[in-house]
Amino acid sequence: MQTQGINLFIVDDNKLVLTDLKLYLQNRFGSDLTISTFNSGEDCLEKVNADTNIVILDYFLGGKNGLEILKLIKNKNPKTEVIMMSSNEDVALAIQSFRNGASDYVIKGHGAIRKITKLVYNIITEPIRIIVREFGVSKFMAIFLLTFVIMGVVVAIVLYKMP
């Protein structure tokens, strides 16, 4: 039985940014991420569904801009975490992004890839932090509990599907 990883989309009209960011994230997270890249927001929107976990979205795109695409992504799947990425340092644009549902706003340049990697890591590990905070257990106990629950669900599904 194959487990489903995290589905991450990268949307940027700059092919160098797409390639660099995808390679960096693949090297950091390995097979835990299924990464798809898109040159336009419209192409990305065609693929966004209930299984889309994270979208890294450039603001300046051909066609609709990142804010418009962000709104449409959130309409299709409100649970998708969207990290806006832009070379624009305008605070008003960052505020608009947050108001429209962005999880974070990253300014392109030195250190941007590392910041995005940290944000993706935080999104992936959020369930563990919630267990630690809510139940006051250690991180290792939270990982154990989460693994135990997931294995229980998998066993229940397998048993349910057996004749």
C-alpha positions in Angstrom: 0.0 0.0 0.0 1.4 3.4 -1.0 1.1 6.3 1.3 0.2 9.7 -0.1 2.8 12.4 0.3 2.4 16.1 0.4 1.3 17.7 -2.9 3.2 20.9 -3.6 2.8 23.2 -6.6 5.3 25.8 -7.6 4.0 28.6 -9.9 6.4 31.0 -11.6 6.9 32.2 -15.1 10.7 32.1 -14.6 12.0 28.6 -15.5 15.2 29.1 -13.5 13.2 29.8 -10.3 11.0 26.8 -11.0 14.0 24.4 -11.5 16.1 25.7 -8.6 13.3 25.7 -6.1 12.0 22.3 -7.2 15.5 20.7 -7.0 16.2 22.3 -3.6 12.9 21.1 -2.1 13.4 17.6 -3.6 16.9 17.4 -2.1 15.6 18.6 1.3 12.3 16.5 1.6 12.9 13.6 -0.8 9.8 11.5 -1.6 7.8 13.2 1.1 6.8 15.8 -1.5 5.2 15.4 -4.9 6.2 18.6 -6.6 4.5 19.9 -9.8 5.6 23.1 -11.5 3.6 25.5 -13.6 4.5 28.5 -15.8 1.2 30.2 -15.3 -1.5 30.5 -12.7 -4.1 29.3 -15.1 -2.2 26.0 -15.6 -2.0 25.6 -11.9 -5.7 26.2 -11.3 -6.5 23.4 -13.7 -4.8 21.0 -11.4 -5.7 22.4 -7.9 -8.1 20.0 -6.1 -8.8 18.7 -2.6 -5.4 16.9 -2.6 -3.4 20.1 -3.2 -1.6 20.8 0.1 0.9 23.7 -0.6 1.2 26.2 -3.5 4.3 28.5 -3.8 2.9 31.3 -6.0 4.8 34.1 -7.7 2.9 37.4 -7.8 4.1 38.6 -11.2 2.8 36.2 -13.8 1.6 36.5 -17.3 -2.2 36.7 -17.4 -3.8 36.9 -14.0 -1.5 38.1 -11.2 -0.7 36.1 -8.1 -3.5 37.7 -5.9 -6.2 36.7 -8.4 -4.8 33.2 -8.6 -4.6 33.0 -4.8 -8.3 33.9 -4.5 -9.2 31.2 -7.0 -7.0 28.6 -5.3 -8.7 29.3 -2.0 -12.1 29.1 -3.6 -11.3 25.6 -5.0 -9.6 24.4 -1.8 -9.6 26.6 1.3 -7.3 24.3 3.1 -4.4 24.7 0.6 -1.5 26.6 2.2 -0.4 29.3 -0.3 3.0 30.9 0.1 3.2 34.1 -2.0 6.6 34.9 -3.5 7.5 38.2 -5.1 10.3 40.5 -5.9 7.9 43.3 -4.8 8.7 44.6 -1.3 5.5 46.6 -1.1 4.0 46.0 2.4 0.5 46.7 1.0 0.8 43.8 -1.4 1.9 41.5 1.4 -1.1 42.6 3.5 -3.5 42.0 0.6 -1.9 38.5 0.2 -2.6 37.7 3.9 -6.1 39.1 3.7 -6.8 36.8 0.7 -5.6 33.7 2.5 -1.8 33.5 2.0 0.1 31.7 4.7 3.2 33.8 4.2 4.9 36.3 1.9 8.5 35.7 0.8 10.5 38.3 -1.1 12.7 36.8 -3.8 16.4 37.2 -3.4 19.1 36.0 -1.1 17.8 33.5 1.4 14.4 33.1 -0.2 14.8 29.4 -0.9 15.8 28.7 2.7 12.9 30.7 4.0 10.5 28.8 1.7 12.0 25.5 2.8 11.5 26.4 6.5 7.8 27.4 5.8 7.2 24.1 4.0 8.7 22.2 6.9 6.5 24.1 9.3 3.4 23.3 7.3 4.3 19.6 7.1 5.1 19.3 10.8 2.1 21.3 12.1 0.2 18.2 13.3 3.1 17.3 15.6 3.3 20.8 17.1 -0.5 20.8 17.7 -0.2 17.5 19.6 2.7 18.8 21.7 0.9 22.0 22.5 -2.5 20.6 23.2 -1.5 17.5 25.1 1.8 18.7 26.7 3.7 15.6 25.5 7.3 15.6 24.0 7.9 15.9 20.3 9.0 12.2 20.2 5.8 11.1 22.0 3.7 13.2 19.6 5.4 11.5 16.6 4.8 8.1 18.2 1.1 8.9 18.8 0.6 10.3 15.3 2.3 7.2 13.8 0.2 4.9 15.9 -3.0 6.7 14.9 -2.1 6.6 11.2 -1.2 2.9 11.4 -4.5 2.2 13.1 -6.4 4.0 10.3 -4.5 2.0 7.7 -5.2 -1.3 9.4 -8.9 -0.4 9.8 -9.2 0.5 6.0 -7.5 -2.8 5.0 -9.7 -4.8 7.3 -12.8 -3.0 6.0 -11.9 -3.7 2.4 -11.2 -7.4 3.0 -14.2 -9.8 2.1 
